[in-house]
Amino acid sequence: MAASSSLRHDVIRIYKELLYLGREYPLGYDYFRPRLHKAFMAKADLQDEEQIRKGIEQAEFVKKEVEALYYLKRYRTLKKRYDTPS
């Protein structure tokens, strides 16, 4: 019971983190949120702890990808702002 409770908290935590990151998504929060919700609901019926852990790992990977997207966007903005015109 404790393990499943712990997994539930981990799933909720990663969902909230992804929602928070989605606020700055290039296509908009209205694009990001329904797709995130759909992705999590597709795996809502999982019962096996190993499958749930794999889902959490996949969500962590997506989180890193979204963060990388933001860093790239920030880098490009700063480069454009401070790049000297030729």
C-alpha positions, -999 to 999 in steps of 0.1 A, spaced: 0 0 0 28 24 9 45 18 -25 14 25 -44 8 57 -24 43 68 -31 39 61 -68 6 81 -68 24 111 -53 52 107 -79 27 107 -108 9 137 -94 42 155 -89 54 150 -124 20 159 -138 21 192 -119 57 199 -130 48 193 -166 17 216 -163 39 243 -149 64 239 -177 36 240 -202 28 276 -194 56 287 -216 51 261 -244 57 277 -278 23 266 -291 5 278 -260 -8 264 -228 -42 257 -245 -24 234 -269 -1 217 -242 -26 210 -214 -51 188 -232 -24 167 -248 -7 163 -214 -40 153 -198 -47 128 -227 -13 112 -223 -17 107 -186 -53 94 -189 -41 69 -215 -20 53 -187 -45 58 -159 -56 22 -158 -21 8 -151 -19 -14 -120 16 -29 -123 41 -9 -103 68 -16 -128 47 -2 -157 39 29 -135 76 34 -129 83 32 -166 56 58 -172 71 81 -146 105 77 -163 90 85 -196 73 117 -181 107 127 -167 122 123 -201 95 145 -216 101 171 -189 138 172 -198 129 176 -235 106 205 -228 132 222 -206 158 218 -234 133 234 -258 130 264 -235 168 267 -231 171 266 -269 144 293 -273 162 314 -247 196 310 -263 182 319 -298 165 350 -283 197 362 -266 218 354 -296 195 374 -318 194 403 -294 232 405 -288 245 393 -321 264 420 -340 249 427 -374 273 421 -403 
